[in-house]
Structure formats: structure tokens, C-alpha cells
Amino acid sequence: MRSNFQKKVFNVVKKIPEGKVLSYKKVAELAGLPLSWRAVGNILNKNEDKRIPCHRVVRADRKIGGYNKGERIKTYLLKKEGIIFKNGKITSRFTK
């Protein structure tokens, strides 16, 4: 059973367009609990719904962050969508 906050997080993440990313912090803000970025990470780590593009949520410091299928796959998916990395950090299309 999903909590109201979980539903809000998933709805925010579903709306991130291909080729764009949001930080865990921004997702928490948009879901109504701005200090709950760790909860966002925990929620997304348990997600198995392929319609929710969890790979588009990254750390506020522009580093990739975790992913339940592994960071290598997350990096691959983001690069495939046109996200650019330099020295392990995202340099484009980032909303903190």
C-alpha cells in the first residue's frame, strides 16, 4: 500500500521529460515535503514500475546518486537521453 507522499513522489517523477533530470531535493519540494529528499531516495529505490523514470532523479551536487538497477545502468540511460557528464557530474539539463 502506497502512502500519499509516495504517490506524490511517483507523480512528480512520471512528469520528468526524457533528457531532463531533477534532484531528490527538488522532487521532495514538488511532492510537498521539501526536507524529505532522503525519503524520496528510499521510495525510488524500491520502485519496480517501469513507467516511473527513477533514473532521472539525481543528487543536488550533480552526482548520479543511487539506482536500484545499479549506477552503471543509470548512467547509461541518462547518456542515452542526452545528459552530458564531465568528471562524474552532470553538466546539462539539471534542475536543482
TIMI-2910 file (N, C-alpha, C, CB; in pm, 1 decimal, decimal comma, always signed):
<rs>
+----------+----------+----------+----------+----------+----------+----------+----------+----------+----------+----------+----------+------+
!      n_x !      n_y !      n_z !     ca_x !     ca_y !     ca_z !      c_x !      c_y !      c_z !     cb_x !     cb_y !     cb_z ! resn !
+----------+----------+----------+----------+----------+----------+----------+----------+----------+----------+----------+----------+------+
!    +84,4 !   -118,3 !     +0,0 !     +0,0 !     +0,0 !     +0,0 !    +89,0 !   +124,8 !     +0,0 !    -96,1 !     -0,3 !   +122,7 !  Met !
!    +62,1 !   +216,0 !    -88,8 !   +141,6 !   +336,8 !   -101,2 !    +86,3 !   +449,6 !    -15,2 !   +148,0 !   +380,4 !   -246,0 !  Arg !
!   +178,9 !   +524,5 !    +44,6 !   +137,9 !   +642,1 !   +121,6 !   +107,0 !   +756,3 !    +25,8 !   +248,2 !   +683,8 !   +223,4 !  Ser !
!    +44,7 !   +858,6 !    +77,9 !    +12,9 !   +976,5 !     -2,1 !   +141,4 !  +1040,4 !    -55,6 !    -67,6 !  +1078,6 !    +81,5 !  Asn !
!   +245,4 !  +1046,9 !    +29,2 !   +372,5 !  +1105,3 !    -14,7 !   +435,6 !  +1022,0 !   -126,3 !   +469,8 !  +1117,1 !   +103,8 !  Phe !
!   +430,3 !   +890,8 !   -115,1 !   +483,1 !   +804,5 !   -220,8 !   +412,2 !   +831,5 !   -354,1 !   +467,8 !   +656,2 !   -181,5 !  Gln !
!   +281,4 !   +842,6 !   -348,5 !   +205,0 !   +870,7 !   -470,4 !   +246,2 !  +1003,8 !   -530,9 !    +54,6 !   +870,9 !   -440,8 !  Lys !
!   +265,5 !  +1104,3 !   -446,3 !   +307,9 !  +1235,8 !   -495,1 !   +446,7 !  +1228,3 !   -558,4 !   +307,5 !  +1338,3 !   -380,3 !  Lys !
!   +538,2 !  +1155,1 !   -494,2 !   +673,2 !  +1139,1 !   -549,4 !   +665,7 !  +1073,4 !   -686,7 !   +762,3 !  +1055,2 !   -454,2 !  Val !
!   +592,7 !   +965,8 !   -697,9 !   +581,4 !   +895,9 !   -825,9 !   +517,8 !   +985,9 !   -931,9 !   +499,1 !   +767,0 !   -809,5 !  Phe !
!   +418,0 !  +1064,6 !   -895,0 !   +355,5 !  +1155,8 !   -991,2 !   +452,7 !  +1262,3 !  -1039,7 !   +233,4 !  +1222,1 !   -929,3 !  Asn !
!   +536,0 !  +1314,7 !   -949,7 !   +637,2 !  +1413,6 !   -989,0 !   +736,9 !  +1350,1 !  -1084,5 !   +710,3 !  +1470,6 !   -864,8 !  Val !
!   +787,4 !  +1233,1 !  -1048,9 !   +890,6 !  +1167,3 !  -1129,2 !   +836,3 !  +1126,4 !  -1266,0 !   +945,3 !  +1044,4 !  -1055,5 !  Val !
!   +711,6 !  +1084,1 !  -1272,3 !   +649,9 !  +1048,4 !  -1401,3 !   +651,0 !  +1164,8 !  -1499,1 !   +506,6 !  +1001,2 !  -1380,1 !  Lys !
!   +649,1 !  +1286,9 !  -1447,8 !   +640,6 !  +1406,0 !  -1532,6 !   +776,8 !  +1459,2 !  -1577,9 !   +567,2 !  +1514,5 !  -1459,1 !  Lys !
!   +886,1 !  +1399,8 !  -1531,7 !  +1018,0 !  +1445,6 !  -1575,6 !  +1036,2 !  +1400,4 !  -1720,2 !  +1133,3 !  +1389,5 !  -1482,9 !  Ile !
!  +1053,1 !  +1494,3 !  -1811,6 !  +1064,2 !  +1455,8 !  -1952,4 !  +1196,7 !  +1386,2 !  -1984,0 !  +1049,1 !  +1578,3 !  -2040,5 !  Pro !
!  +1195,2 !  +1307,2 !  -2087,1 !  +1317,4 !  +1241,3 !  -2133,0 !  +1424,1 !  +1346,4 !  -2161,3 !  +1290,1 !  +1155,6 !  -2259,6 !  Glu !
!  +1544,8 !  +1320,0 !  -2116,3 !  +1654,7 !  +1413,4 !  -2139,0 !  +1667,4 !  +1521,7 !  -2034,2 !  +1639,0 !  +1476,7 !  -2271,1 !  Gly !
!  +1585,7 !  +1515,3 !  -1930,6 !  +1592,0 !  +1611,2 !  -1819,7 !  +1609,4 !  +1534,4 !  -1689,6 !  +1464,0 !  +1700,9 !  -1814,4 !  Lys !
!  +1662,7 !  +1602,1 !  -1588,1 !  +1674,9 !  +1540,7 !  -1456,0 !  +1632,4 !  +1640,2 !  -1348,9 !  +1819,6 !  +1492,5 !  -1430,8 !  Val !
!  +1591,7 !  +1587,6 !  -1235,5 !  +1563,3 !  +1667,1 !  -1116,2 !  +1644,3 !  +1608,8 !  -1001,9 !  +1409,8 !  +1668,6 !  -1082,3 !  Leu !
!  +1672,5 !  +1691,8 !   -903,2 !  +1739,6 !  +1642,0 !   -783,5 !  +1636,6 !  +1577,9 !   -690,8 !  +1815,7 !  +1756,4 !   -710,6 !  Ser !
!  +1686,5 !  +1492,2 !   -602,0 !  +1599,2 !  +1432,7 !   -499,9 !  +1533,1 !  +1544,3 !   -418,8 !  +1680,0 !  +1336,7 !   -406,1 !  Tyr !
!  +1609,8 !  +1649,1 !   -392,9 !  +1558,9 !  +1763,7 !   -315,8 !  +1442,9 !  +1831,3 !   -388,7 !  +1671,7 !  +1866,1 !   -289,8 !  Lys !
!  +1457,7 !  +1852,5 !   -519,2 !  +1352,6 !  +1917,7 !   -597,3 !  +1227,0 !  +1830,7 !   -602,5 !  +1402,3 !  +1947,9 !   -739,8 !  Lys !
!  +1244,9 !  +1700,4 !   -616,7 !  +1130,2 !  +1609,2 !   -616,2 !  +1057,2 !  +1619,2 !   -482,6 !  +1175,4 !  +1463,0 !   -642,7 !  Val !
!  +1132,4 !  +1621,9 !   -372,4 !  +1071,4 !  +1634,6 !   -239,6 !   +991,7 !  +1764,0 !   -228,4 !  +1179,1 !  +1629,5 !   -130,1 !  Ala !
!  +1049,7 !  +1873,9 !   -278,6 !   +979,1 !  +2002,6 !   -276,1 !   +849,6 !  +1995,4 !   -356,0 !  +1068,8 !  +2114,4 !   -331,7 !  Glu !
!   +857,8 !  +1943,3 !   -476,0 !   +739,4 !  +1935,4 !   -563,0 !   +633,4 !  +1839,2 !   -508,4 !   +780,7 !  +1891,5 !   -703,4 !  Leu !
!   +676,8 !  +1742,0 !   -428,5 !   +583,2 !  +1647,1 !   -367,5 !   +526,3 !  +1699,3 !   -235,7 !   +652,3 !  +1513,2 !   -344,2 !  Ala !
!   +572,9 !  +1817,2 !   -192,4 !   +513,3 !  +1881,3 !    -75,9 !   +587,1 !  +1867,5 !    +56,0 !   +380,9 !  +1829,3 !    -58,1 !  Gly !
!   +699,8 !  +1796,2 !    +57,4 !   +778,9 !  +1781,3 !   +180,6 !   +925,3 !  +1814,2 !   +148,4 !   +765,4 !  +1635,2 !   +240,1 !  Leu !
!   +960,4 !  +1942,5 !   +146,3 !  +1091,8 !  +1985,0 !    +96,7 !  +1213,0 !  +1930,3 !   +172,2 !  +1098,0 !  +2131,5 !    +99,6 !  Pro !
!  +1197,3 !  +1886,5 !   +293,8 !  +1311,2 !  +1833,4 !   +369,5 !  +1320,4 !  +1681,4 !   +362,8 !  +1301,9 !  +1876,9 !   +514,2 !  Leu !
!  +1243,7 !  +1620,1 !   +277,2 !  +1233,9 !  +1473,4 !   +272,9 !  +1304,8 !  +1411,7 !   +152,3 !  +1088,4 !  +1432,1 !   +271,5 !  Ser !
!  +1419,6 !  +1468,6 !   +114,2 !  +1489,2 !  +1415,0 !     -3,7 !  +1541,0 !  +1273,7 !    +18,7 !  +1604,9 !  +1505,5 !    -41,7 !  Trp !
!  +1576,9 !  +1238,5 !   +142,1 !  +1620,3 !  +1100,3 !   +169,3 !  +1503,9 !  +1003,0 !   +153,4 !  +1679,6 !  +1089,0 !   +311,8 !  Arg !
!  +1386,6 !  +1044,8 !   +196,0 !  +1267,1 !   +960,3 !   +178,8 !  +1239,8 !   +938,2 !    +30,4 !  +1143,1 !  +1024,8 !   +247,2 !  Ala !
!  +1261,4 !  +1042,0 !    -50,1 !  +1243,4 !  +1028,3 !   -195,8 !  +1335,9 !   +919,3 !   -248,0 !  +1271,4 !  +1163,4 !   -269,1 !  Val !
!  +1462,5 !   +923,4 !   -206,7 !  +1557,7 !   +821,0 !   -249,5 !  +1514,6 !   +681,5 !   -208,9 !  +1694,1 !   +850,1 !   -192,7 !  Gly !
!  +1466,7 !   +666,7 !    -87,3 !  +1420,7 !   +535,7 !    -40,0 !  +1298,4 !   +487,4 !   -116,7 !  +1388,8 !   +541,7 !   +108,8 !  Asn !
!  +1208,0 !   +577,7 !   -145,3 !  +1087,7 !   +541,8 !   -222,2 !  +1126,3 !   +494,9 !   -362,0 !   +990,3 !   +662,0 !   -231,4 !  Ile !
!  +1212,3 !   +571,8 !   -427,9 !  +1250,9 !   +538,1 !   -564,7 !  +1335,9 !   +411,6 !   -570,5 !  +1326,6 !   +653,7 !   -627,4 !  Leu !
!  +1414,5 !   +386,2 !   -467,9 !  +1498,0 !   +266,2 !   -464,8 !  +1414,3 !   +138,3 !   -462,4 !  +1590,1 !   +269,9 !   -343,7 !  Asn !
!  +1293,3 !   +147,4 !   -411,5 !  +1206,1 !    +30,0 !   -402,7 !  +1111,0 !    +17,4 !   -522,3 !  +1125,5 !    +35,7 !   -274,3 !  Lys !
!  +1114,2 !   +115,7 !   -611,2 !  +1021,8 !   +117,3 !   -724,1 !  +1058,4 !    +11,3 !   -828,4 !  +1020,2 !   +255,8 !   -788,5 !  Asn !
!   +958,4 !    -58,9 !   -877,4 !   +977,0 !   -157,5 !   -984,2 !   +892,0 !   -123,5 !  -1107,7 !   +941,6 !   -298,2 !   -932,9 !  Glu !
!   +815,0 !    -14,9 !  -1100,5 !   +726,2 !    +25,8 !  -1209,8 !   +807,7 !    +95,0 !  -1318,5 !   +613,5 !   +119,7 !  -1158,1 !  Asp !
!   +815,1 !    +36,2 !  -1435,8 !   +895,7 !    +89,3 !  -1545,6 !   +840,2 !   +219,7 !  -1602,5 !   +905,6 !    -13,3 !  -1655,7 !  Lys !
!   +716,3 !   +252,7 !  -1569,4 !   +657,5 !   +378,4 !  -1617,6 !   +707,1 !   +498,3 !  -1537,8 !   +505,3 !   +371,5 !  -1610,6 !  Arg !
!   +775,6 !   +472,9 !  -1428,0 !   +828,1 !   +579,7 !  -1342,7 !   +979,1 !   +587,4 !  -1366,0 !   +794,7 !   +554,0 !  -1189,9 !  Ile !
!  +1026,2 !   +692,1 !  -1435,2 !  +1167,2 !   +700,7 !  -1474,2 !  +1258,9 !   +747,3 !  -1360,7 !  +1181,5 !   +794,6 !  -1591,5 !  Pro !
!  +1279,7 !   +659,9 !  -1264,6 !  +1360,2 !   +692,6 !  -1146,0 !  +1502,1 !   +734,1 !  -1181,5 !  +1364,6 !   +574,0 !  -1051,8 !  Cys !
!  +1552,8 !   +687,0 !  -1295,2 !  +1689,5 !   +720,2 !  -1334,1 !  +1706,4 !   +869,9 !  -1360,8 !  +1729,3 !   +640,8 !  -1457,7 !  His !
!  +1598,3 !   +942,9 !  -1372,7 !  +1604,8 !  +1087,5 !  -1399,1 !  +1612,4 !  +1170,7 !  -1271,6 !  +1484,2 !  +1130,8 !  -1479,9 !  Arg !
!  +1628,6 !  +1106,1 !  -1158,1 !  +1642,7 !  +1176,9 !  -1030,3 !  +1785,2 !  +1156,1 !   -981,5 !  +1538,2 !  +1126,2 !   -923,6 !  Val !
!  +1853,6 !  +1267,9 !   -956,6 !  +1996,0 !  +1265,5 !   -921,4 !  +2022,0 !  +1351,2 !   -798,0 !  +2082,1 !  +1314,9 !  -1039,6 !  Val !
!  +2144,8 !  +1348,3 !   -751,2 !  +2181,6 !  +1424,9 !   -632,2 !  +2188,9 !  +1574,4 !   -663,8 !  +2316,3 !  +1375,7 !   -576,4 !  Arg !
!  +2168,7 !  +1657,5 !   -563,1 !  +2172,8 !  +1803,6 !   -580,2 !  +2312,0 !  +1853,6 !   -615,2 !  +2124,7 !  +1872,6 !   -453,6 !  Ala !
!  +2415,2 !  +1776,4 !   -583,9 !  +2552,4 !  +1817,2 !   -617,4 !  +2592,1 !  +1774,5 !   -758,6 !  +2650,8 !  +1758,4 !   -516,4 !  Asp !
!  +2493,5 !  +1730,3 !   -836,8 !  +2508,8 !  +1689,7 !   -976,3 !  +2574,3 !  +1553,2 !   -995,6 !  +2588,5 !  +1792,0 !  -1048,5 !  Arg !
!  +2597,6 !  +1481,5 !   -885,9 !  +2646,4 !  +1344,0 !   -899,4 !  +2526,4 !  +1253,3 !   -922,6 !  +2727,7 !  +1298,9 !   -772,6 !  Lys !
!  +2554,2 !  +1136,1 !   -976,6 !  +2447,8 !  +1048,7 !  -1023,5 !  +2354,6 !   +997,3 !   -913,5 !  +2507,7 !   +933,1 !  -1093,9 !  Ile !
!  +2407,3 !   +960,7 !   -800,4 !  +2324,4 !   +902,7 !   -695,0 !  +2295,6 !   +756,5 !   -721,8 !  +2194,0 !   +979,4 !   -681,6 !  Gly !
!  +2219,0 !   +695,0 !   -634,9 !  +2190,4 !   +552,8 !   -646,1 !  +2080,8 !   +519,7 !   -745,8 !  +2153,0 !   +499,3 !   -513,2 !  Gly !
!  +2066,6 !   +391,2 !   -770,5 !  +1964,0 !   +341,8 !   -861,9 !  +1946,4 !   +193,7 !   -832,0 !  +2002,7 !   +366,7 !  -1013,4 !  Tyr !
!  +1824,0 !   +146,7 !   -826,4 !  +1800,4 !     +7,9 !   -786,1 !  +1850,1 !    -95,1 !   -887,9 !  +1653,5 !    -13,0 !   -762,6 !  Asn !
!  +1885,8 !    -51,3 !  -1006,6 !  +1942,1 !   -142,4 !  -1106,7 !  +2091,9 !   -119,4 !  -1124,4 !  +1870,2 !   -125,0 !  -1241,1 !  Lys !
!  +2150,0 !    -31,9 !  -1042,1 !  +2293,1 !     -4,3 !  -1046,4 !  +2325,2 !   +129,5 !  -1111,8 !  +2364,1 !   -114,8 !  -1119,8 !  Gly !
!  +2430,5 !   +191,3 !  -1062,9 !  +2469,3 !   +322,9 !  -1113,8 !  +2515,4 !   +318,8 !  -1259,1 !  +2578,9 !   +380,7 !  -1027,9 !  Glu !
!  +2575,5 !   +208,7 !  -1300,0 !  +2620,6 !   +197,7 !  -1438,9 !  +2502,2 !   +203,2 !  -1535,7 !  +2699,6 !    +67,2 !  -1459,4 !  Arg !
!  +2395,5 !   +135,1 !  -1501,7 !  +2275,8 !   +137,0 !  -1587,0 !  +2211,8 !   +275,4 !  -1584,4 !  +2173,6 !    +29,6 !  -1541,1 !  Ile !
!  +2209,2 !   +339,1 !  -1467,0 !  +2153,6 !   +473,7 !  -1456,5 !  +2231,4 !   +569,7 !  -1545,8 !  +2155,8 !   +522,4 !  -1310,1 !  Lys !
!  +2363,6 !   +563,0 !  -1540,7 !  +2447,6 !   +648,8 !  -1624,8 !  +2420,2 !   +621,2 !  -1772,3 !  +2597,5 !   +626,8 !  -1593,1 !  Thr !
!  +2411,9 !   +494,7 !  -1809,8 !  +2384,2 !   +456,7 !  -1948,0 !  +2251,4 !   +516,0 !  -1995,6 !  +2381,9 !   +303,8 !  -1961,7 !  Tyr !
!  +2146,5 !   +501,8 !  -1913,7 !  +2014,0 !   +552,5 !  -1951,6 !  +2015,3 !   +704,7 !  -1967,9 !  +1909,1 !   +511,8 !  -1846,4 !  Leu !
!  +2082,5 !   +773,9 !  -1876,9 !  +2087,7 !   +919,7 !  -1885,1 !  +2166,7 !   +965,4 !  -2008,1 !  +2150,4 !   +977,8 !  -1757,5 !  Leu !
!  +2279,4 !   +901,0 !  -2034,7 !  +2357,9 !   +937,2 !  -2154,2 !  +2277,6 !   +911,3 !  -2281,1 !  +2490,7 !   +858,0 !  -2158,4 !  Lys !
!  +2203,1 !   +802,0 !  -2281,5 !  +2118,3 !   +767,2 !  -2396,9 !  +2013,4 !   +876,5 !  -2421,6 !  +2048,4 !   +629,9 !  -2373,7 !  Lys !
!  +1970,5 !   +944,8 !  -2314,5 !  +1871,6 !  +1052,3 !  -2325,9 !  +1936,1 !  +1188,7 !  -2351,4 !  +1787,5 !  +1058,7 !  -2199,4 !  Glu !
!  +2068,4 !  +1192,0 !  -2363,3 !  +2135,9 !  +1316,8 !  -2397,0 !  +2194,7 !  +1393,5 !  -2280,1 !  +2042,5 !  +1403,7 !  -2466,8 !  Gly !
!  +2192,7 !  +1335,7 !  -2161,7 !  +2252,7 !  +1401,0 !  -2046,1 !  +2404,6 !  +1393,3 !  -2060,3 !  +2204,9 !  +1335,0 !  -1912,3 !  Ile !
!  +2471,7 !  +1505,1 !  -2034,8 !  +2616,2 !  +1513,6 !  -2050,4 !  +2683,4 !  +1511,1 !  -1913,6 !  +2655,3 !  +1641,1 !  -2127,7 !  Ile !
!  +2790,3 !  +1432,9 !  -1903,0 !  +2868,4 !  +1420,7 !  -1780,1 !  +3010,2 !  +1470,7 !  -1803,0 !  +2870,3 !  +1274,8 !  -1730,7 !  Phe !
!  +3067,3 !  +1528,7 !  -1699,1 !  +3208,6 !  +1565,9 !  -1700,9 !  +3262,0 !  +1545,1 !  -1560,0 !  +3229,7 !  +1714,9 !  -1749,3 !  Lys !
!  +3368,5 !  +1467,9 !  -1549,0 !  +3429,4 !  +1436,8 !  -1419,0 !  +3327,8 !  +1380,0 !  -1319,3 !  +3494,0 !  +1562,2 !  -1360,6 !  Asn !
!  +3239,0 !  +1293,5 !  -1368,1 !  +3143,3 !  +1227,4 !  -1280,6 !  +3023,2 !  +1311,3 !  -1239,1 !  +3212,5 !  +1182,5 !  -1160,4 !  Gly !
!  +3008,4 !  +1428,8 !  -1299,1 !  +2896,5 !  +1516,4 !  -1264,8 !  +2817,8 !  +1553,7 !  -1390,1 !  +2947,0 !  +1643,3 !  -1193,4 !  Lys !
!  +2689,2 !  +1573,9 !  -1370,8 !  +2601,8 !  +1615,1 !  -1480,3 !  +2628,6 !  +1761,8 !  -1511,7 !  +2451,5 !  +1592,2 !  -1444,3 !  Ile !
!  +2645,4 !  +1793,2 !  -1638,1 !  +2673,0 !  +1930,7 !  -1677,8 !  +2559,9 !  +1994,3 !  -1757,4 !  +2798,8 !  +1935,5 !  -1758,0 !  Thr !
!  +2454,6 !  +1919,4 !  -1785,5 !  +2345,5 !  +1975,2 !  -1866,0 !  +2209,8 !  +1932,1 !  -1814,6 !  +2360,3 !  +1933,8 !  -2011,2 !  Ser !
!  +2109,4 !  +2010,9 !  -1848,4 !  +1968,1 !  +1974,6 !  -1826,2 !  +1937,4 !  +1936,3 !  -1681,6 !  +1930,1 !  +1859,8 !  -1916,8 !  Arg !
!  +1987,7 !  +2015,0 !  -1590,8 !  +1977,0 !  +1984,0 !  -1448,6 !  +1894,4 !  +2088,6 !  -1377,4 !  +2115,1 !  +1973,8 !  -1384,9 !  Phe !
!  +1795,5 !  +2045,3 !  -1301,1 !  +1716,0 !  +2135,8 !  -1218,6 !  +1737,8 !  +2099,1 !  -1073,6 !  +1565,0 !  +2129,4 !  -1255,6 !  Thr !
!  +1806,4 !  +2185,7 !  -1002,5 !  +1840,9 !  +2161,0 !   -862,8 !  +1717,6 !  +2179,1 !   -779,0 !  +1953,9 !  +2254,4 !   -814,6 !  Lys !
+----------+----------+----------+----------+----------+----------+----------+----------+----------+----------+----------+----------+------+
</rs>
